[in-house]
Amino acid sequence: MASAQKRPKRDENETIDGYIHMISPVKTSKNKNIKYFNAVMQEKLKFTDVVCFKPDLHCNFQDLEKKKSPVSLKNIQRVPSNRTSADFDIRVGFASELSTPVRALDFDFQPPPTLQTTTIKDIEQNLNAFQKATIAIKVIDIGPTESRTTRSGQVMDCKHIIVADSTSSISCCLWEAHFDSIKLAQSYKITNVAVRNFDNIKTLTTCPDTAFEATNDIGPIVESEKKPISVEKIIRIKSAACTAANKCSVCSKDVGNFNSELDTIKCQSCNMRQRTLDITKQYKCEVVAQVDNNNTKLIIPDLVLRGRPDLVLDPNQLETQLLNSVSLTVKLNIGCTHVLDITHIQN
Ligand SMILES: [Zn+2]
């Protein structure tokens, strides 16, 4: 049914009236060098994503948004949405025309939903992964600081917090740039927080453009529904890739292989000479594991691997050992791919 609905309605060149919002800069498509920009159209009953392939309309659009003026778009097409499977986007092509509506609109200019406050229940039920939201919440729990190693080898700290409103509570991954933005039991308006979906559980994560504004107490919240930050799962490893890096004692980056008979070496990343004795091995294991009934990519960090004396700290042997085990009982943060602890190994 979904596939039938997704077919673009090419013959139906419609006219739509409404207001224009959130106009992006003009972009150039990578493969075909086509210029376009995105916007959001406020129709009578909904907000619809717009992709406009007439870059010369960019200034007009911006002007109309600033003046909150009604617009009429002629000869547009509805094409399957890039973001939600059930929706259609508005495509403004070369045949489309921008004008003023013939009649006055019977609805007013309103900010689109991403700028409006959403409830946590609404996020859990209606928002998709990577969509952004604005919420009015109270911080009800702050977890410990955890380190994450990004693909580029950069170490970043994060904390898992629980936020609640009158409808529900949700876990939110707070990156270190935002540590000082929040206090326990304080209410905030948070804009541009992104939705994640892991194992069918919705969580939130802060992004570089997430903003926190302390507010008056939001009133009663769903405290009874205070959810655990971490869960224990029995997982079966389906594939594993282990690596061992020689960690610089200054910048934590991999210094590569070196002659251990030398007393000192220079790190190519931070340029600091240091004793080879101070360089530590850092192990990391990426696995694809069966969690409940889904295959999920998980990362087992160095600290967790070292916490298990029964694991062999050698990349090849560790991969084999993990694959030979029947199952692992691991602790995971809800919505996170980093293993916090291995509490049991079934051999
Ligand atoms: Zn270094």
Boltz pocket constraint, residues with backbone or C-beta under 6 A from the ligand:
constraints:
  - pocket:
      binder: B
      contacts: [[A, 248], [A, 249], [A, 250], [A, 251], [A, 252], [A, 253], [A, 267], [A, 268], [A, 269], [A, 270], [A, 271], [A, 272]]
      max_distance: 6.0
